[in-house]
Amino acid sequence: MLTSSQARLAYLPAALFAQALLVAVVAAFLHQWFALDGKQAWLMAGVVSVPAAMLVLPAVGALLAWLSRDHIIPFTGEKIPGAGQ
């Protein structure tokens, strides 16, 4: 099981990747649908994706929690630290 500092470090690359992917998708959408040139599309994508990160980051957190859900269950015969003391 990860400590809180290790969990934050594990969470950071996934969050940065999700944010970069969101910016790229929004930039492509703005470029295609509103006929903005490249610079305007990337600028608007940055502005739009910051509030959207409030939706993306909890989703990434839920995904990481789902992936590590079985790590808190010890294997059969494994000693649990602090048990029986």
Distance bins in CASP14 RR format, pairs under 12 A and 6 or more apart:
PFRMAT RR
TARGET T0000
AUTHOR 0000-0000-0000
RMODE 2
METHOD distances of the structure
MODEL  1
1 7 0 0 0 0 1 0 0 0 0 0 0
1 10 0 0 0 0 0 1 0 0 0 0 0
1 65 0 0 0 0 0 1 0 0 0 0 0
1 68 1 0 0 1 0 0 0 0 0 0 0
1 69 0 0 0 0 0 1 0 0 0 0 0
1 70 0 0 0 0 0 1 0 0 0 0 0
1 71 1 0 1 0 0 0 0 0 0 0 0
1 72 1 0 1 0 0 0 0 0 0 0 0
1 73 0 0 0 0 1 0 0 0 0 0 0
1 74 0 0 0 0 1 0 0 0 0 0 0
1 80 0 0 0 0 0 1 0 0 0 0 0
1 81 0 0 0 0 0 1 0 0 0 0 0
2 8 0 0 0 0 1 0 0 0 0 0 0
2 9 0 0 0 0 1 0 0 0 0 0 0
2 10 1 0 0 1 0 0 0 0 0 0 0
2 11 0 0 0 0 1 0 0 0 0 0 0
2 64 0 0 0 0 1 0 0 0 0 0 0
2 65 0 0 0 0 0 1 0 0 0 0 0
2 67 0 0 0 0 0 1 0 0 0 0 0
2 68 1 0 0 1 0 0 0 0 0 0 0
2 71 1 0 0 1 0 0 0 0 0 0 0
2 72 0 0 0 0 0 1 0 0 0 0 0
3 9 0 0 0 0 1 0 0 0 0 0 0
3 10 0 0 0 0 0 1 0 0 0 0 0
4 10 0 0 0 0 0 1 0 0 0 0 0
4 11 0 0 0 0 0 1 0 0 0 0 0
5 11 0 0 0 0 0 1 0 0 0 0 0
5 12 0 0 0 0 0 1 0 0 0 0 0
6 12 0 0 0 0 0 1 0 0 0 0 0
6 64 0 0 0 0 0 1 0 0 0 0 0
6 68 0 0 0 0 0 1 0 0 0 0 0
6 71 0 0 0 0 0 1 0 0 0 0 0
7 14 0 0 0 0 0 1 0 0 0 0 0
7 15 0 0 0 0 0 1 0 0 0 0 0
7 61 0 0 0 0 1 0 0 0 0 0 0
7 64 1 0 0 1 0 0 0 0 0 0 0
7 65 0 0 0 0 1 0 0 0 0 0 0
7 67 0 0 0 0 0 1 0 0 0 0 0
7 68 0 0 0 0 1 0 0 0 0 0 0
7 71 0 0 0 0 0 1 0 0 0 0 0
8 14 0 0 0 0 0 1 0 0 0 0 0
8 15 0 0 0 0 1 0 0 0 0 0 0
8 61 0 0 0 0 0 1 0 0 0 0 0
8 64 0 0 0 0 0 1 0 0 0 0 0
9 15 0 0 0 0 0 1 0 0 0 0 0
9 16 0 0 0 0 0 1 0 0 0 0 0
9 64 0 0 0 0 0 1 0 0 0 0 0
10 16 0 0 0 0 0 1 0 0 0 0 0
10 60 0 0 0 0 0 1 0 0 0 0 0
10 61 0 0 0 0 0 1 0 0 0 0 0
10 63 0 0 0 0 0 1 0 0 0 0 0
10 64 1 0 0 1 0 0 0 0 0 0 0
10 65 0 0 0 0 0 1 0 0 0 0 0
10 67 0 0 0 0 1 0 0 0 0 0 0
10 68 0 0 0 0 1 0 0 0 0 0 0
10 71 0 0 0 0 0 1 0 0 0 0 0
11 17 0 0 0 0 0 1 0 0 0 0 0
11 18 0 0 0 0 0 1 0 0 0 0 0
11 57 0 0 0 0 1 0 0 0 0 0 0
11 58 0 0 0 0 0 1 0 0 0 0 0
11 60 1 0 0 1 0 0 0 0 0 0 0
11 61 1 0 0 1 0 0 0 0 0 0 0
11 62 0 0 0 0 0 1 0 0 0 0 0
11 63 0 0 0 0 0 1 0 0 0 0 0
11 64 1 0 0 1 0 0 0 0 0 0 0
11 65 0 0 0 0 1 0 0 0 0 0 0
11 67 0 0 0 0 0 1 0 0 0 0 0
11 68 0 0 0 0 0 1 0 0 0 0 0
12 18 0 0 0 0 0 1 0 0 0 0 0
12 19 0 0 0 0 0 1 0 0 0 0 0
12 57 0 0 0 0 0 1 0 0 0 0 0
12 60 0 0 0 0 0 1 0 0 0 0 0
12 61 0 0 0 0 0 1 0 0 0 0 0
12 64 0 0 0 0 0 1 0 0 0 0 0
13 19 0 0 0 0 0 1 0 0 0 0 0
13 20 0 0 0 0 0 1 0 0 0 0 0
13 60 0 0 0 0 0 1 0 0 0 0 0
13 64 0 0 0 0 0 1 0 0 0 0 0
14 20 0 0 0 0 0 1 0 0 0 0 0
14 21 0 0 0 0 0 1 0 0 0 0 0
14 56 0 0 0 0 0 1 0 0 0 0 0
14 57 0 0 0 0 1 0 0 0 0 0 0
14 59 0 0 0 0 0 1 0 0 0 0 0
14 60 1 0 1 0 0 0 0 0 0 0 0
14 61 1 0 0 1 0 0 0 0 0 0 0
14 62 0 0 0 0 0 1 0 0 0 0 0
14 63 1 0 0 1 0 0 0 0 0 0 0
14 64 1 0 0 1 0 0 0 0 0 0 0
14 65 0 0 0 0 0 1 0 0 0 0 0
14 67 0 0 0 0 1 0 0 0 0 0 0
14 68 0 0 0 0 0 1 0 0 0 0 0
15 21 0 0 0 0 0 1 0 0 0 0 0
15 22 0 0 0 0 0 1 0 0 0 0 0
15 53 0 0 0 0 1 0 0 0 0 0 0
15 54 0 0 0 0 0 1 0 0 0 0 0
15 56 1 0 0 1 0 0 0 0 0 0 0
15 57 1 0 1 0 0 0 0 0 0 0 0
15 58 0 0 0 0 0 1 0 0 0 0 0
15 59 0 0 0 0 0 1 0 0 0 0 0
15 60 1 0 1 0 0 0 0 0 0 0 0
15 61 0 0 0 0 1 0 0 0 0 0 0
15 63 0 0 0 0 0 1 0 0 0 0 0
15 64 0 0 0 0 1 0 0 0 0 0 0
16 22 0 0 0 0 0 1 0 0 0 0 0
16 23 0 0 0 0 0 1 0 0 0 0 0
16 53 0 0 0 0 0 1 0 0 0 0 0
16 56 0 0 0 0 0 1 0 0 0 0 0
16 57 0 0 0 0 0 1 0 0 0 0 0
16 60 0 0 0 0 1 0 0 0 0 0 0
17 23 0 0 0 0 0 1 0 0 0 0 0
17 24 0 0 0 0 0 1 0 0 0 0 0
17 56 0 0 0 0 0 1 0 0 0 0 0
17 57 0 0 0 0 0 1 0 0 0 0 0
17 60 0 0 0 0 1 0 0 0 0 0 0
17 63 0 0 0 0 0 1 0 0 0 0 0
17 64 0 0 0 0 0 1 0 0 0 0 0
18 24 0 0 0 0 0 1 0 0 0 0 0
18 25 0 0 0 0 0 1 0 0 0 0 0
18 49 0 0 0 0 1 0 0 0 0 0 0
18 52 0 0 0 0 0 1 0 0 0 0 0
18 53 0 0 0 0 1 0 0 0 0 0 0
18 55 0 0 0 0 0 1 0 0 0 0 0
18 56 1 0 1 0 0 0 0 0 0 0 0
18 57 1 0 0 1 0 0 0 0 0 0 0
18 58 0 0 0 0 0 1 0 0 0 0 0
18 59 1 0 0 1 0 0 0 0 0 0 0
18 60 1 0 1 0 0 0 0 0 0 0 0
18 61 0 0 0 0 1 0 0 0 0 0 0
18 62 0 0 0 0 0 1 0 0 0 0 0
18 63 0 0 0 0 1 0 0 0 0 0 0
18 64 0 0 0 0 0 1 0 0 0 0 0
19 25 0 0 0 0 0 1 0 0 0 0 0
19 26 0 0 0 0 0 1 0 0 0 0 0
19 45 0 0 0 0 0 1 0 0 0 0 0
19 46 0 0 0 0 1 0 0 0 0 0 0
19 48 0 0 0 0 0 1 0 0 0 0 0
19 49 1 0 0 1 0 0 0 0 0 0 0
19 50 0 0 0 0 1 0 0 0 0 0 0
19 51 0 0 0 0 0 1 0 0 0 0 0
19 52 0 0 0 0 1 0 0 0 0 0 0
19 53 1 0 1 0 0 0 0 0 0 0 0
19 54 0 0 0 0 0 1 0 0 0 0 0
19 55 0 0 0 0 0 1 0 0 0 0 0
19 56 1 0 0 1 0 0 0 0 0 0 0
19 57 0 0 0 0 1 0 0 0 0 0 0
19 59 0 0 0 0 0 1 0 0 0 0 0
19 60 0 0 0 0 1 0 0 0 0 0 0
20 26 0 0 0 0 0 1 0 0 0 0 0
20 27 0 0 0 0 0 1 0 0 0 0 0
20 42 0 0 0 0 0 1 0 0 0 0 0
20 45 0 0 0 0 0 1 0 0 0 0 0
20 46 0 0 0 0 0 1 0 0 0 0 0
20 49 0 0 0 0 1 0 0 0 0 0 0
20 53 0 0 0 0 0 1 0 0 0 0 0
20 56 0 0 0 0 0 1 0 0 0 0 0
21 27 0 0 0 0 0 1 0 0 0 0 0
21 28 0 0 0 0 0 1 0 0 0 0 0
21 45 0 0 0 0 0 1 0 0 0 0 0
21 49 0 0 0 0 1 0 0 0 0 0 0
21 52 0 0 0 0 0 1 0 0 0 0 0
21 53 0 0 0 0 0 1 0 0 0 0 0
21 56 0 0 0 0 1 0 0 0 0 0 0
21 59 0 0 0 0 0 1 0 0 0 0 0
21 60 0 0 0 0 0 1 0 0 0 0 0
22 28 0 0 0 0 0 1 0 0 0 0 0
22 29 0 0 0 0 0 1 0 0 0 0 0
22 45 0 0 0 0 1 0 0 0 0 0 0
22 46 0 0 0 0 1 0 0 0 0 0 0
22 48 0 0 0 0 1 0 0 0 0 0 0
22 49 1 0 1 0 0 0 0 0 0 0 0
22 50 0 0 0 0 1 0 0 0 0 0 0
22 51 0 0 0 0 0 1 0 0 0 0 0
22 52 1 0 1 0 0 0 0 0 0 0 0
22 53 1 0 0 1 0 0 0 0 0 0 0
22 54 0 0 0 0 0 1 0 0 0 0 0
22 55 0 0 0 0 1 0 0 0 0 0 0
22 56 1 0 1 0 0 0 0 0 0 0 0
22 57 0 0 0 0 0 1 0 0 0 0 0
22 59 0 0 0 0 0 1 0 0 0 0 0
22 60 0 0 0 0 0 1 0 0 0 0 0
23 29 0 0 0 0 0 1 0 0 0 0 0
23 30 0 0 0 0 0 1 0 0 0 0 0
23 41 0 0 0 0 0 1 0 0 0 0 0
23 42 1 0 0 1 0 0 0 0 0 0 0
23 43 0 0 0 0 0 1 0 0 0 0 0
23 44 0 0 0 0 0 1 0 0 0 0 0
23 45 1 0 1 0 0 0 0 0 0 0 0
23 46 1 0 1 0 0 0 0 0 0 0 0
23 47 0 0 0 0 1 0 0 0 0 0 0
23 48 0 0 0 0 1 0 0 0 0 0 0
23 49 1 0 1 0 0 0 0 0 0 0 0
23 50 0 0 0 0 1 0 0 0 0 0 0
23 52 0 0 0 0 1 0 0 0 0 0 0
23 53 0 0 0 0 1 0 0 0 0 0 0
23 56 0 0 0 0 0 1 0 0 0 0 0
24 30 0 0 0 0 0 1 0 0 0 0 0
24 31 0 0 0 0 0 1 0 0 0 0 0
24 41 0 0 0 0 0 1 0 0 0 0 0
24 42 0 0 0 0 1 0 0 0 0 0 0
24 45 1 0 0 1 0 0 0 0 0 0 0
24 46 0 0 0 0 0 1 0 0 0 0 0
24 49 0 0 0 0 1 0 0 0 0 0 0
25 31 0 0 0 0 0 1 0 0 0 0 0
25 32 0 0 0 0 0 1 0 0 0 0 0
25 41 0 0 0 0 0 1 0 0 0 0 0
25 42 0 0 0 0 0 1 0 0 0 0 0
25 45 0 0 0 0 1 0 0 0 0 0 0
25 46 0 0 0 0 0 1 0 0 0 0 0
25 48 0 0 0 0 0 1 0 0 0 0 0
25 49 0 0 0 0 1 0 0 0 0 0 0
25 52 0 0 0 0 1 0 0 0 0 0 0
25 56 0 0 0 0 0 1 0 0 0 0 0
26 32 0 0 0 0 0 1 0 0 0 0 0
26 33 0 0 0 0 0 1 0 0 0 0 0
26 34 0 0 0 0 0 1 0 0 0 0 0
26 36 0 0 0 0 0 1 0 0 0 0 0
26 41 0 0 0 0 1 0 0 0 0 0 0
26 42 0 0 0 0 1 0 0 0 0 0 0
26 43 0 0 0 0 0 1 0 0 0 0 0
26 44 1 0 0 1 0 0 0 0 0 0 0
26 45 1 1 0 0 0 0 0 0 0 0 0
26 46 1 0 0 1 0 0 0 0 0 0 0
26 47 0 0 0 0 1 0 0 0 0 0 0
26 48 1 0 1 0 0 0 0 0 0 0 0
26 49 1 0 1 0 0 0 0 0 0 0 0
26 50 0 0 0 0 0 1 0 0 0 0 0
26 51 0 0 0 0 0 1 0 0 0 0 0
26 52 1 0 0 1 0 0 0 0 0 0 0
26 53 0 0 0 0 0 1 0 0 0 0 0
26 56 0 0 0 0 0 1 0 0 0 0 0
27 33 0 0 0 0 0 1 0 0 0 0 0
27 34 0 0 0 0 0 1 0 0 0 0 0
27 36 0 0 0 0 1 0 0 0 0 0 0
27 37 0 0 0 0 0 1 0 0 0 0 0
27 38 1 0 0 1 0 0 0 0 0 0 0
27 39 0 0 0 0 0 1 0 0 0 0 0
27 40 0 0 0 0 1 0 0 0 0 0 0
27 41 1 0 1 0 0 0 0 0 0 0 0
27 42 1 0 1 0 0 0 0 0 0 0 0
27 43 0 0 0 0 1 0 0 0 0 0 0
27 44 1 0 0 1 0 0 0 0 0 0 0
27 45 1 1 0 0 0 0 0 0 0 0 0
27 46 1 0 0 1 0 0 0 0 0 0 0
27 47 0 0 0 0 0 1 0 0 0 0 0
27 48 0 0 0 0 1 0 0 0 0 0 0
27 49 0 0 0 0 1 0 0 0 0 0 0
28 34 0 0 0 0 0 1 0 0 0 0 0
28 36 0 0 0 0 0 1 0 0 0 0 0
28 38 0 0 0 0 0 1 0 0 0 0 0
28 41 1 0 0 1 0 0 0 0 0 0 0
28 42 0 0 0 0 0 1 0 0 0 0 0
28 44 0 0 0 0 0 1 0 0 0 0 0
28 45 0 0 0 0 1 0 0 0 0 0 0
29 35 0 0 0 0 0 1 0 0 0 0 0
29 36 0 0 0 0 1 0 0 0 0 0 0
29 41 0 0 0 0 1 0 0 0 0 0 0
29 42 0 0 0 0 0 1 0 0 0 0 0
29 44 0 0 0 0 1 0 0 0 0 0 0
29 45 0 0 0 0 1 0 0 0 0 0 0
29 48 0 0 0 0 1 0 0 0 0 0 0
29 49 0 0 0 0 0 1 0 0 0 0 0
29 52 0 0 0 0 0 1 0 0 0 0 0
30 36 1 0 1 0 0 0 0 0 0 0 0
30 37 0 0 0 0 0 1 0 0 0 0 0
30 38 0 0 0 0 1 0 0 0 0 0 0
30 39 0 0 0 0 0 1 0 0 0 0 0
30 40 1 0 0 1 0 0 0 0 0 0 0
30 41 1 0 1 0 0 0 0 0 0 0 0
30 42 0 0 0 0 1 0 0 0 0 0 0
30 43 0 0 0 0 1 0 0 0 0 0 0
30 44 1 0 1 0 0 0 0 0 0 0 0
30 45 1 0 0 1 0 0 0 0 0 0 0
30 46 0 0 0 0 1 0 0 0 0 0 0
30 47 0 0 0 0 0 1 0 0 0 0 0
30 48 1 0 0 1 0 0 0 0 0 0 0
30 49 0 0 0 0 0 1 0 0 0 0 0
31 37 1 0 0 1 0 0 0 0 0 0 0
31 38 1 0 1 0 0 0 0 0 0 0 0
31 39 0 0 0 0 0 1 0 0 0 0 0
31 40 0 0 0 0 1 0 0 0 0 0 0
31 41 1 0 1 0 0 0 0 0 0 0 0
31 42 0 0 0 0 1 0 0 0 0 0 0
31 43 0 0 0 0 0 1 0 0 0 0 0
31 44 0 0 0 0 1 0 0 0 0 0 0
31 45 0 0 0 0 1 0 0 0 0 0 0
32 38 0 0 0 0 0 1 0 0 0 0 0
32 41 0 0 0 0 1 0 0 0 0 0 0
32 45 0 0 0 0 0 1 0 0 0 0 0
33 41 0 0 0 0 1 0 0 0 0 0 0
33 44 0 0 0 0 0 1 0 0 0 0 0
34 40 0 0 0 0 1 0 0 0 0 0 0
34 41 1 0 0 1 0 0 0 0 0 0 0
34 44 0 0 0 0 1 0 0 0 0 0 0
34 45 0 0 0 0 0 1 0 0 0 0 0
34 48 0 0 0 0 0 1 0 0 0 0 0
35 41 0 0 0 0 1 0 0 0 0 0 0
36 42 0 0 0 0 1 0 0 0 0 0 0
36 43 0 0 0 0 1 0 0 0 0 0 0
36 44 1 0 0 1 0 0 0 0 0 0 0
36 45 0 0 0 0 1 0 0 0 0 0 0
36 48 0 0 0 0 0 1 0 0 0 0 0
37 43 0 0 0 0 0 1 0 0 0 0 0
37 44 0 0 0 0 0 1 0 0 0 0 0
38 44 0 0 0 0 1 0 0 0 0 0 0
38 45 0 0 0 0 1 0 0 0 0 0 0
39 45 0 0 0 0 0 1 0 0 0 0 0
39 46 0 0 0 0 0 1 0 0 0 0 0
40 46 0 0 0 0 0 1 0 0 0 0 0
40 47 0 0 0 0 0 1 0 0 0 0 0
41 47 0 0 0 0 0 1 0 0 0 0 0
41 48 0 0 0 0 0 1 0 0 0 0 0
41 49 0 0 0 0 0 1 0 0 0 0 0
42 48 0 0 0 0 0 1 0 0 0 0 0
42 49 0 0 0 0 0 1 0 0 0 0 0
43 49 0 0 0 0 0 1 0 0 0 0 0
43 50 0 0 0 0 0 1 0 0 0 0 0
44 50 0 0 0 0 0 1 0 0 0 0 0
45 52 0 0 0 0 1 0 0 0 0 0 0
46 52 0 0 0 0 1 0 0 0 0 0 0
46 53 0 0 0 0 1 0 0 0 0 0 0
47 53 0 0 0 0 0 1 0 0 0 0 0
48 55 0 0 0 0 0 1 0 0 0 0 0
48 56 0 0 0 0 0 1 0 0 0 0 0
49 55 0 0 0 0 0 1 0 0 0 0 0
49 56 0 0 0 0 1 0 0 0 0 0 0
49 57 0 0 0 0 0 1 0 0 0 0 0
50 56 0 0 0 0 0 1 0 0 0 0 0
50 57 0 0 0 0 0 1 0 0 0 0 0
51 57 0 0 0 0 0 1 0 0 0 0 0
52 58 0 0 0 0 0 1 0 0 0 0 0
52 59 0 0 0 0 0 1 0 0 0 0 0
53 59 0 0 0 0 0 1 0 0 0 0 0
53 60 0 0 0 0 1 0 0 0 0 0 0
54 60 0 0 0 0 0 1 0 0 0 0 0
55 61 0 0 0 0 0 1 0 0 0 0 0
55 62 0 0 0 0 0 1 0 0 0 0 0
56 62 0 0 0 0 0 1 0 0 0 0 0
56 63 0 0 0 0 0 1 0 0 0 0 0
57 63 0 0 0 0 0 1 0 0 0 0 0
57 64 0 0 0 0 0 1 0 0 0 0 0
58 64 0 0 0 0 0 1 0 0 0 0 0
58 65 0 0 0 0 0 1 0 0 0 0 0
59 65 0 0 0 0 0 1 0 0 0 0 0
59 66 0 0 0 0 0 1 0 0 0 0 0
60 66 0 0 0 0 0 1 0 0 0 0 0
60 67 0 0 0 0 0 1 0 0 0 0 0
61 67 0 0 0 0 1 0 0 0 0 0 0
61 68 0 0 0 0 0 1 0 0 0 0 0
62 68 0 0 0 0 0 1 0 0 0 0 0
62 69 0 0 0 0 0 1 0 0 0 0 0
63 69 0 0 0 0 0 1 0 0 0 0 0
64 71 0 0 0 0 0 1 0 0 0 0 0
65 71 0 0 0 0 0 1 0 0 0 0 0
65 72 0 0 0 0 0 1 0 0 0 0 0
72 80 0 0 0 0 0 1 0 0 0 0 0
73 80 0 0 0 0 0 1 0 0 0 0 0
74 80 1 0 1 0 0 0 0 0 0 0 0
74 81 0 0 0 0 1 0 0 0 0 0 0
74 82 0 0 0 0 0 1 0 0 0 0 0
74 83 0 0 0 0 1 0 0 0 0 0 0
77 83 0 0 0 0 0 1 0 0 0 0 0
79 85 0 0 0 0 0 1 0 0 0 0 0
END
